[in-house]
């Protein structure tokens, strides 16, 4: 069931994050589609703009690159929010990089909501590695199906300290169920930073 609502009083950005295989892209699009002025900004598109010098994002040497890409994604998301869209950012955004999103959002007086969808490691591995035959949504930016980086990134999301309150365990949920839970939490302010 598609549930849409009218304009919201603030200018919100909703970050839907988590490790590979969590279902971020599917859930983010479902959530954005629930609002009559919803937009989904997929971070994967921004990664595909690096033509030369790409460093796999899970490698330590990629920190500057990762922060630059995320700043670009956050800026685009903030512009949509300032134009009164509910802007859903779909990407791997850990607490270690929320400062970037906050900086970009403060420039436009934008409210930031942050949710991490996190299945168990076996579920994330099964979902992510099972995508090898699925066509990539972003040309030139295929699905991550290698177990080692999936494990590395899942581990980074495994204990988020104060941000554990922003986590939804999606191990037993399908995308529609997860989207409904994210939508509920977003509307009630559960994920507001």
N, CA, C and O of each residue as an XYZ file, in Angstrom:
772
protein
N       0.847     -1.186      0.000
C       0.000      0.000      0.000
C       0.882      1.235      0.000
O       1.794      1.352      0.818
N       0.613      2.152     -0.911
C       1.382      3.377     -1.002
C       0.666      4.455     -0.208
O      -0.500      4.762     -0.455
N       1.377      5.016      0.739
C       0.803      6.031      1.612
C       1.560      7.328      1.374
O       2.764      7.394      1.622
N       0.878      8.350      0.900
C       1.557      9.618      0.688
C       0.971     10.674      1.597
O      -0.212     10.641      1.937
N       1.807     11.601      1.980
C       1.367     12.704      2.817
C       1.776     14.001      2.151
O       2.620     14.016      1.255
N       1.174     15.078      2.592
C       1.462     16.394      2.047
C       2.764     16.954      2.570
O       3.576     16.220      3.132
N       2.974     18.248      2.392
C       4.213     18.884      2.822
C       4.460     18.713      4.317
O       3.527     18.709      5.121
N       5.715     18.574      4.667
C       6.096     18.478      6.074
C       6.602     19.843      6.513
O       7.093     20.607      5.682
N       6.496     20.174      7.804
C       6.842     21.503      8.263
C       8.334     21.829      8.192
O       8.703     23.000      8.098
N       9.188     20.817      8.235
C      10.618     21.095      8.172
C      11.162     20.693      6.813
O      10.432     20.219      5.942
N      12.468     20.897      6.654
C      13.144     20.498      5.427
C      13.978     19.267      5.768
O      15.126     19.402      6.190
N      13.420     18.066      5.591
C      14.111     16.888      6.097
C      15.011     16.180      5.089
O      14.729     16.105      3.894
N      16.101     15.668      5.635
C      16.949     14.699      4.954
C      16.854     13.423      5.779
O      17.024     13.453      6.998
N      16.589     12.323      5.126
C      16.577     11.020      5.775
C      17.703     10.196      5.178
O      17.689      9.890      3.986
N      18.673      9.838      5.997
C      19.773      8.987      5.552
C      19.376      7.547      5.833
O      19.083      7.187      6.973
N      19.368      6.721      4.782
C      19.143      5.287      4.936
C      20.481      4.620      4.659
O      20.942      4.565      3.520
N      21.093      4.114      5.722
C      22.433      3.567      5.625
C      22.475      2.134      6.121
O      21.472      1.586      6.578
N      23.652      1.540      6.023
C      23.873      0.181      6.481
C      24.926     -0.486      5.628
O      25.407      0.106      4.661
N      25.291     -1.701      5.967
C      26.310     -2.413      5.214
C      25.781     -2.908      3.871
O      24.573     -2.865      3.634
N      26.661     -3.376      2.990
C      26.195     -3.988      1.747
C      25.262     -5.164      2.060
O      25.489     -5.917      3.007
N      24.225     -5.304      1.259
C      23.279     -6.387      1.456
C      22.161     -6.070      2.427
O      21.313     -6.922      2.692
N      22.146     -4.859      2.963
C      21.100     -4.485      3.922
C      19.770     -4.192      3.240
O      18.714     -4.333      3.857
N      19.810     -3.785      1.973
C      18.589     -3.415      1.257
C      18.365     -1.920      1.189
O      17.237     -1.469      0.986
N      19.436     -1.137      1.358
C      19.328      0.329      1.404
C      18.640      0.918      0.180
O      17.714      1.719      0.311
N      19.083      0.528     -0.998
C      18.538      1.142     -2.222
C      17.059      0.858     -2.389
O      16.287      1.754     -2.731
N      16.664     -0.366     -2.152
C      15.248     -0.729     -2.282
C      14.405      0.004     -1.248
O      13.367      0.577     -1.580
N      14.850     -0.013      0.005
C      14.095      0.624      1.084
C      14.043      2.143      0.888
O      12.986      2.749      1.063
N      15.162      2.758      0.531
C      15.196      4.214      0.344
C      14.208      4.658     -0.732
O      13.513      5.660     -0.562
N      14.146      3.924     -1.825
C      13.200      4.276     -2.892
C      11.751      4.099     -2.430
O      10.891      4.923     -2.742
N      11.489      3.036     -1.695
C      10.130      2.814     -1.178
C       9.723      3.942     -0.223
O       8.589      4.418     -0.270
N      10.646      4.363      0.635
C      10.341      5.434      1.588
C      10.133      6.760      0.856
O       9.181      7.484      1.146
N      11.007      7.077     -0.079
C      10.857      8.335     -0.844
C       9.528      8.337     -1.601
O       8.892      9.381     -1.744
N       9.116      7.173     -2.080
C       7.865      7.072     -2.825
C       6.615      7.250     -1.979
O       5.519      7.397     -2.518
N       6.764      7.239     -0.673
C       5.613      7.439      0.213
C       5.243      8.918      0.354
O       4.180      9.240      0.885
N       6.085      9.792     -0.102
C       5.831     11.227      0.033
C       5.553     11.832     -1.333
O       6.199     11.474     -2.319
N       4.592     12.750     -1.395
C       4.237     13.323     -2.693
C       5.355     14.169     -3.288
O       5.359     14.407     -4.496
N       6.303     14.628     -2.477
C       7.487     15.335     -2.983
C       8.730     14.645     -2.414
O       9.510     15.240     -1.671
N       8.886     13.385     -2.785
C      10.019     12.606     -2.294
C      11.054     12.421     -3.381
O      10.721     12.296     -4.559
N      12.305     12.406     -2.978
C      13.413     12.178     -3.906
C      14.406     11.235     -3.232
O      14.633     11.321     -2.025
N      14.993     10.341     -4.014
C      15.989      9.410     -3.492
C      17.323      9.715     -4.169
O      17.457      9.592     -5.387
N      18.296     10.109     -3.370
C      19.643     10.388     -3.874
C      20.486      9.151     -3.604
O      20.774      8.824     -2.453
N      20.879      8.464     -4.674
C      21.662      7.243     -4.551
C      23.150      7.573     -4.617
O      23.644      8.051     -5.638
N      23.852      7.315     -3.528
C      25.285      7.609     -3.473
C      26.061      6.861     -4.549
O      27.094      7.348     -5.008
N      25.588      5.698     -4.958
C      26.302      4.918     -5.981
C      26.555      5.717     -7.255
O      27.584      5.537     -7.906
N      25.627      6.593     -7.613
C      25.822      7.401     -8.825
C      27.043      8.307     -8.679
O      27.768      8.531     -9.648
N      27.270      8.819     -7.495
C      28.399      9.720     -7.277
C      29.727      8.968     -7.350
O      30.723      9.509     -7.829
N      29.741      7.728     -6.879
C      30.965      6.916     -6.974
C      31.334      6.674     -8.432
O      32.516      6.606     -8.768
N      30.338      6.545     -9.296
C      30.611      6.233    -10.700
C      31.232      7.411    -11.450
O      31.685      7.244    -12.583
N      31.262      8.588    -10.845
C      31.849      9.750    -11.528
C      33.371      9.771    -11.446
O      34.016     10.532    -12.167
N      33.947      8.953    -10.584
C      35.416      8.898    -10.490
C      35.923      8.070    -11.664
O      35.727      6.855    -11.710
N      36.573      8.731    -12.607
C      37.031      8.089    -13.828
C      38.423      7.481    -13.651
O      38.680      6.377    -14.131
N      39.312      8.186    -12.972
C      40.670      7.714    -12.709
C      41.003      7.934    -11.241
O      40.560      8.910    -10.635
N      41.779      7.031    -10.679
C      42.237      7.205     -9.308
C      41.297      6.669     -8.255
O      41.432      7.010     -7.080
N      40.341      5.833     -8.647
C      39.396      5.270     -7.692
C      40.121      4.340     -6.723
O      40.948      3.524     -7.131
N      39.799      4.472     -5.431
C      40.337      3.598     -4.388
C      39.142      2.867     -3.779
O      38.167      3.514     -3.395
N      39.190      1.535     -3.679
C      38.058      0.841     -3.044
C      37.751      1.470     -1.684
O      38.656      1.623     -0.864
N      36.492      1.838     -1.430
C      36.131      2.634     -0.254
C      36.443      1.991      1.097
O      36.544      2.702      2.097
N      36.596      0.685      1.154
C      36.877      0.018      2.424
C      38.367      0.038      2.768
O      38.753     -0.361      3.866
N      39.200      0.497      1.845
C      40.636      0.571      2.121
C      40.969      1.845      2.891
O      40.370      2.889      2.637
N      41.919      1.776      3.833
C      42.278      2.951      4.639
C      42.692      4.169      3.808
O      42.424      5.304      4.201
N      43.334      3.946      2.676
C      43.793      5.058      1.831
C      42.641      5.811      1.160
O      42.862      6.852      0.540
N      41.428      5.299      1.278
C      40.279      5.904      0.598
C      39.581      6.980      1.413
O      38.586      7.536      0.946
N      40.053      7.294      2.599
C      39.339      8.219      3.479
C      39.037      9.565      2.812
O      37.895     10.024      2.847
N      40.035     10.199      2.210
C      39.810     11.509      1.569
C      38.789     11.381      0.436
O      37.873     12.195      0.323
N      38.953     10.362     -0.392
C      38.012     10.119     -1.489
C      36.598      9.910     -0.953
O      35.645     10.498     -1.464
N      36.463      9.078      0.072
C      35.141      8.773      0.633
C      34.468     10.032      1.170
O      33.277     10.252      0.952
N      35.233     10.844      1.866
C      34.665     12.068      2.436
C      34.278     13.062      1.337
O      33.288     13.782      1.468
N      35.057     13.098      0.263
C      34.739     13.991     -0.860
C      33.447     13.546     -1.543
O      32.577     14.368     -1.830
N      33.326     12.254     -1.798
C      32.109     11.739     -2.431
C      30.905     11.991     -1.529
O      29.863     12.449     -1.998
N      31.043     11.695     -0.244
C      29.920     11.898      0.669
C      29.540     13.372      0.773
O      28.355     13.693      0.858
N      30.518     14.272      0.769
C      30.203     15.706      0.805
C      29.376     16.093     -0.427
O      28.442     16.887     -0.319
N      29.712     15.545     -1.576
C      28.960     15.833     -2.810
C      27.532     15.297     -2.714
O      26.580     15.984     -3.085
N      27.388     14.075     -2.216
C      26.065     13.474     -2.048
C      25.241     14.292     -1.047
O      24.071     14.586     -1.289
N      25.861     14.653      0.072
C      25.156     15.412      1.108
C      24.733     16.785      0.606
O      23.646     17.258      0.938
N      25.578     17.428     -0.190
C      25.229     18.744     -0.739
C      24.015     18.642     -1.667
O      23.099     19.461     -1.591
N      24.014     17.642     -2.535
C      22.880     17.460     -3.447
C      21.601     17.161     -2.660
O      20.533     17.688     -2.973
N      21.719     16.317     -1.646
C      20.559     15.959     -0.833
C      20.013     17.185     -0.108
O      18.800     17.385     -0.039
N      20.910     17.998      0.426
C      20.506     19.211      1.141
C      19.787     20.196      0.215
O      18.822     20.838      0.629
N      20.244     20.318     -1.023
C      19.594     21.218     -1.985
C      18.147     20.784     -2.224
O      17.243     21.618     -2.256
N      17.934     19.481     -2.390
C      16.556     18.998     -2.564
C      15.713     19.293     -1.326
O      14.569     19.732     -1.445
N      16.269     19.056     -0.143
C      15.518     19.316      1.091
C      15.157     20.791      1.222
O      14.049     21.131      1.638
N      16.096     21.664      0.866
C      15.825     23.108      0.928
C      14.739     23.519     -0.059
O      14.103     24.560      0.107
N      14.530     22.706     -1.080
C      13.486     22.979     -2.074
C      12.192     22.254     -1.725
O      11.319     22.072     -2.573
N      12.080     21.841     -0.457
C      10.867     21.246      0.114
C      10.523     19.865     -0.431
O       9.352     19.512     -0.575
N      11.550     19.100     -0.728
C      11.394     17.679     -0.992
C      11.770     16.933      0.276
O      12.607     17.402      1.047
N      11.163     15.780      0.499
C      11.681     14.866      1.499
C      12.815     14.148      0.775
O      12.574     13.350     -0.131
N      14.042     14.431      1.174
C      15.222     13.925      0.472
C      15.786     12.720      1.214
O      16.238     12.829      2.354
N      15.752     11.581      0.555
C      16.249     10.345      1.136
C      17.616     10.041      0.525
O      17.740      9.853     -0.685
N      18.628      9.998      1.371
C      19.994      9.700      0.939
C      20.235      8.212      1.148
O      20.151      7.715      2.271
N      20.531      7.513      0.079
C      20.788      6.075      0.105
C      22.287      5.850     -0.060
O      22.840      6.091     -1.134
N      22.944      5.387      1.002
C      24.375      5.127      0.882
C      24.983      4.618      2.162
O      24.334      4.574      3.207
N      26.226      4.237      2.068
C      26.960      3.773      3.238
C      27.494      5.005      3.958
O      28.530      5.563      3.597
N      26.758      5.408      4.982
C      27.099      6.582      5.790
C      27.184      6.118      7.240
O      26.163      5.895      7.890
N      28.400      5.975      7.736
C      28.562      5.562      9.125
C      28.604      6.758     10.041
O      28.774      7.884      9.573
N      28.452      6.545     11.336
C      28.554      7.648     12.292
C      29.868      8.409     12.167
O      29.944      9.591     12.503
N      30.897      7.727     11.683
C      32.217      8.340     11.514
C      32.222      9.417     10.438
O      33.198     10.159     10.325
N      31.162      9.524      9.646
C      31.120     10.561      8.610
C      29.859     11.420      8.680
O      29.578     12.181      7.754
N      29.101     11.306      9.765
C      27.894     12.133      9.900
C      28.222     13.619      9.983
O      27.378     14.452      9.656
N      29.432     13.966     10.416
C      29.816     15.376     10.484
C      29.689     16.044      9.118
O      29.319     17.215      9.036
N      29.990     15.319      8.057
C      29.910     15.880      6.702
C      28.465     16.217      6.360
O      28.180     17.307      5.863
N      27.563     15.296      6.620
C      26.148     15.523      6.308
C      25.605     16.673      7.157
O      24.851     17.512      6.665
N      25.989     16.706      8.420
C      25.532     17.796      9.295
C      26.025     19.149      8.784
O      25.256     20.110      8.750
N      27.288     19.237      8.390
C      27.823     20.506      7.871
C      27.045     20.976      6.654
O      26.664     22.143      6.572
N      26.807     20.081      5.716
C      26.064     20.450      4.503
C      24.632     20.826      4.826
O      24.074     21.727      4.200
N      24.028     20.153      5.790
C      22.636     20.415      6.145
C      22.473     21.697      6.938
O      21.459     22.382      6.802
N      23.455     22.036      7.766
C      23.366     23.264      8.564
C      23.341     24.500      7.686
O      22.735     25.507      8.050
N      23.987     24.437      6.544
C      24.003     25.585      5.642
C      22.611     25.929      5.142
O      22.339     27.078      4.796
N      21.724     24.935      5.102
C      20.371     25.182      4.611
C      19.301     24.982      5.653
O      18.123     24.885      5.309
N      19.678     24.916      6.934
C      18.718     24.725      8.020
C      17.836     23.503      7.767
O      16.608     23.579      7.807
N      18.496     22.381      7.507
C      17.830     21.139      7.155
C      17.889     20.180      8.345
O      18.936     20.042      8.978
N      16.769     19.516      8.654
C      16.732     18.494      9.695
C      17.278     17.187      9.123
O      16.920     16.789      8.014
N      18.145     16.525      9.887
C      18.735     15.266      9.436
C      18.228     14.117     10.302
O      18.315     14.155     11.530
N      17.701     13.102      9.637
C      17.258     11.865     10.267
C      18.196     10.772      9.772
O      18.590     10.764      8.606
N      18.553      9.849     10.664
C      19.552      8.832     10.339
C      19.081      7.462     10.797
O      18.840      7.241     11.984
N      18.952      6.543      9.845
C      18.576      5.176     10.178
C      19.567      4.221      9.525
O      19.967      4.395      8.374
N      19.945      3.215     10.291
C      20.828      2.164      9.793
C      20.009      0.886      9.736
O      19.501      0.410     10.751
N      19.888      0.336      8.526
C      19.226     -0.950      8.406
C      20.333     -1.998      8.353
O      21.231     -1.953      7.512
N      20.230     -2.944      9.287
C      21.335     -3.881      9.466
C      20.815     -5.296      9.702
O      20.298     -5.606     10.776
N      20.956     -6.156      8.686
C      20.644     -7.560      8.916
C      21.829     -8.238      9.594
O      22.896     -7.641      9.733
N      21.640     -9.475     10.010
C      22.758    -10.248     10.555
C      23.802    -10.435      9.449
O      23.493    -10.292      8.266
N      25.032    -10.752      9.841
C      26.091    -10.953      8.843
C      25.742    -12.054      7.842
O      25.920    -11.839      6.643
N      25.258    -13.217      8.269
C      24.916    -14.243      7.270
C      23.860    -13.767      6.261
O      23.941    -14.086      5.075
N      22.882    -13.012      6.735
C      21.843    -12.504      5.829
C      22.433    -11.467      4.878
O      22.148    -11.497      3.681
N      23.252    -10.550      5.392
C      23.878     -9.535      4.541
C      24.753    -10.195      3.475
O      24.717     -9.803      2.308
N      25.536    -11.191      3.875
C      26.388    -11.899      2.909
C      25.550    -12.592      1.838
O      25.865    -12.509      0.650
N      24.501    -13.266      2.249
C      23.650    -13.975      1.286
C      22.995    -12.996      0.311
O      22.954    -13.246     -0.894
N      22.487    -11.891      0.834
C      21.830    -10.906     -0.036
C      22.836    -10.271     -0.995
O      22.576    -10.168     -2.194
N      23.980     -9.849     -0.466
C      24.965     -9.132     -1.291
C      25.599    -10.049     -2.334
O      25.695     -9.677     -3.504
N      26.026    -11.225     -1.931
C      26.675    -12.124     -2.891
C      25.679    -12.704     -3.882
O      26.070    -13.136     -4.966
N      24.409    -12.722     -3.533
C      23.379    -13.224     -4.439
C      23.014    -12.271     -5.552
O      22.201    -12.603     -6.415
N      23.608    -11.084     -5.543
C      23.270    -10.085     -6.570
C      24.154    -10.174     -7.808
O      24.000     -9.361     -8.719
N      25.069    -11.127     -7.872
C      26.033    -11.153     -8.976
C      25.370    -11.257    -10.339
O      25.922    -10.769    -11.325
N      24.207    -11.877    -10.422
C      23.531    -12.010    -11.707
C      22.527    -10.892    -11.970
O      21.921    -10.839    -13.040
N      22.351     -9.999    -10.998
C      21.391     -8.903    -11.142
C      22.099     -7.720    -11.795
O      23.197     -7.338    -11.390
N      21.463     -7.155    -12.800
C      22.055     -6.010    -13.493
C      22.193     -4.824    -12.542
O      21.276     -4.506    -11.784
N      23.353     -4.181    -12.597
C      23.615     -3.019    -11.740
C      22.720     -1.856    -12.157
O      22.501     -1.618    -13.345
N      22.207     -1.135    -11.158
C      21.357      0.031    -11.441
C      22.175      1.215    -11.927
O      21.674      2.066    -12.662
N      23.439      1.266    -11.513
C      24.312      2.376    -11.880
C      25.365      1.860    -12.858
O      26.224      1.067    -12.471
N      25.313      2.295    -14.115
C      26.303      1.832    -15.086
C      27.731      2.123    -14.606
O      28.027      3.211    -14.113
N      28.599      1.132    -14.761
C      29.986      1.311    -14.352
C      30.225      1.142    -12.858
O      31.354      1.284    -12.389
N      29.176      0.842    -12.116
C      29.295      0.681    -10.660
C      28.509     -0.573    -10.280
O      27.374     -0.503     -9.808
N      29.143     -1.708    -10.501
C      28.472     -2.978    -10.264
C      28.236     -3.260     -8.792
O      28.731     -2.545     -7.921
N      27.487     -4.294     -8.530
C      27.189     -4.719     -7.161
C      28.446     -5.245     -6.486
O      29.262     -5.916     -7.118
N      28.600     -4.946     -5.224
C      29.687     -5.499     -4.433
C      29.273     -6.908     -4.014
O      28.315     -7.083     -3.260
N      30.003     -7.910     -4.508
C      29.657     -9.296     -4.214
C      30.822    -10.060     -3.569
O      30.684    -11.243     -3.257
N      31.948     -9.406     -3.371
C      33.104    -10.048     -2.738
C      32.917    -10.087     -1.230
O      32.635     -9.065     -0.603
N      33.076    -11.274     -0.652
C      32.810    -11.455      0.777
C      33.686    -10.608      1.693
O      33.188    -10.056      2.674
N      34.969    -10.494      1.398
C      35.858     -9.799      2.333
C      35.438     -8.346      2.577
O      35.282     -7.967      3.738
N      35.244     -7.506      1.540
C      34.817     -6.131      1.825
C      33.419     -6.043      2.441
O      33.136     -5.122      3.207
N      32.549     -6.993      2.110
C      31.219     -6.997      2.725
C      31.359     -7.228      4.225
O      30.716     -6.550      5.026
N      32.203     -8.189      4.602
C      32.457     -8.465      6.017
C      33.073     -7.246      6.718
O      32.676     -6.902      7.831
N      34.034     -6.603      6.067
C      34.696     -5.424      6.642
C      33.667     -4.339      6.926
O      33.641     -3.766      8.016
N      32.820     -4.060      5.940
C      31.841     -2.984      6.114
C      30.740     -3.378      7.092
O      30.261     -2.532      7.847
N      30.329     -4.647      7.095
C      29.337     -5.077      8.081
C      29.904     -4.888      9.492
O      29.207     -4.418     10.392
N      31.165     -5.257      9.672
C      31.808     -5.121     10.987
C      31.822     -3.663     11.442
O      31.633     -3.383     12.626
N      32.043     -2.743     10.521
C      32.053     -1.314     10.882
C      30.691     -0.853     11.383
O      30.602      0.085     12.175
N      29.634     -1.508     10.926
C      28.274     -1.158     11.356
C      27.774     -2.031     12.505
O      26.630     -1.883     12.933
N      28.618     -2.942     13.013
C      28.132     -3.920     13.977
C      27.928     -3.372     15.386
O      27.118     -3.913     16.139
N      28.633     -2.327     15.754
C      28.466     -1.736     17.086
C      28.597     -0.231     16.944
O      29.704      0.300     16.853
N      27.469      0.450     16.926
C      27.451      1.889     16.638
C      27.320      2.752     17.883
O      27.050      3.948     17.780
N      27.508      2.163     19.056
C      27.475      2.946     20.290
C      26.164      3.678     20.460
O      25.096      3.065     20.457
N      26.242      4.998     20.608
C      25.035      5.819     20.805
C      24.053      5.716     19.638
O      22.858      5.958     19.809
N      24.551      5.361     18.465
C      23.683      5.286     17.283
C      22.974      3.938     17.147
O      22.251      3.724     16.174
N      23.167      3.034     18.098
C      22.417      1.774     18.063
C      20.912      2.041     18.128
O      20.124      1.222     17.656
N      20.508      3.163     18.699
C      19.077      3.503     18.752
C      18.512      3.789     17.354
O      17.297      3.803     17.158
N      19.406      4.015     16.392
C      18.999      4.313     15.019
C      18.995      3.066     14.132
O      18.764      3.165     12.927
N      19.246      1.905     14.716
C      19.379      0.662     13.953
C      18.065     -0.100     13.919
O      17.353     -0.197     14.919
N      17.762     -0.639     12.744
C      16.651     -1.571     12.572
C      17.260     -2.881     12.075
O      17.959     -2.903     11.063
N      16.990     -3.964     12.791
C      17.456     -5.285     12.367
C      16.512     -5.780     11.276
O      15.326     -5.998     11.519
N      17.048     -5.952     10.082
C      16.221     -6.338      8.935
C      16.376     -7.810      8.559
O      15.951     -8.230      7.483
N      16.982     -8.583      9.445
C      17.242     -9.998      9.139
C      15.973    -10.763      8.778
O      15.992    -11.629      7.903
N      14.883    -10.444      9.448
C      13.627    -11.179      9.261
C      12.587    -10.379      8.482
O      11.432    -10.795      8.391
N      12.982     -9.236      7.918
C      12.005     -8.366      7.242
C      12.230     -8.338      5.736
O      13.356     -8.450      5.252
N      11.136     -8.188      5.018
C      11.259     -7.936      3.585
C      11.354     -6.420      3.387
O      11.104     -5.673      4.333
N      11.704     -5.948      2.198
C      11.883     -4.502      1.985
C      10.662     -3.648      2.333
O      10.808     -2.551      2.872
N       9.470     -4.139      2.032
C       8.260     -3.352      2.343
C       8.064     -3.213      3.845
O       7.675     -2.147      4.322
N       8.327     -4.269      4.588
C       8.218     -4.199      6.044
C       9.253     -3.229      6.616
O       8.952     -2.446      7.517
N      10.463     -3.290      6.086
C      11.513     -2.379      6.554
C      11.154     -0.940      6.211
O      11.307     -0.046      7.044
N      10.678     -0.712      4.987
C      10.293      0.647      4.584
C       9.193      1.187      5.481
O       9.214      2.363      5.845
N       8.235      0.349      5.840
C       7.154      0.788      6.731
C       7.708      1.184      8.092
O       7.278      2.185      8.666
N       8.653      0.415      8.614
C       9.266      0.736      9.914
C      10.082      2.013      9.833
O      10.029      2.839     10.744
N      10.839      2.188      8.752
C      11.626      3.417      8.561
C      10.686      4.618      8.462
O      10.930      5.654      9.081
N       9.626      4.479      7.696
C       8.651      5.567      7.519
C       8.030      5.969      8.853
O       7.930      7.155      9.166
N       7.613      4.978      9.634
C       7.038      5.247     10.962
C       8.015      6.013     11.843
O       7.661      7.025     12.449
N       9.246      5.520     11.908
C      10.272      6.158     12.740
C      10.623      7.551     12.268
O      10.890      8.444     13.072
N      10.620      7.732     10.958
C      10.900      9.054     10.377
C       9.811     10.040     10.766
O      10.106     11.144     11.224
N       8.554      9.648     10.586
C       7.441     10.556     10.905
C       7.370     10.883     12.388
O       6.992     11.992     12.763
N       7.732      9.918     13.236
C       7.655     10.158     14.676
C       8.913     10.814     15.236
O       8.966     11.128     16.425
N       9.928     11.027     14.393
C      11.147     11.683     14.840
C      12.131     10.777     15.563
O      13.067     11.263     16.198
N      11.928      9.449     15.473
C      12.808      8.505     16.169
C      14.260      8.588     15.715
O      15.170      8.290     16.488
N      14.480      8.989     14.468
C      15.819      8.959     13.901
C      16.445     10.353     13.754
O      17.508     10.504     13.150
N      15.781     11.352     14.306
C      16.282     12.723     14.185
C      17.596     12.875     14.941
O      17.717     12.457     16.093
N      18.583     13.483     14.272
C      19.885     13.707     14.919
C      19.856     14.999     15.713
O      20.855     15.366     16.331
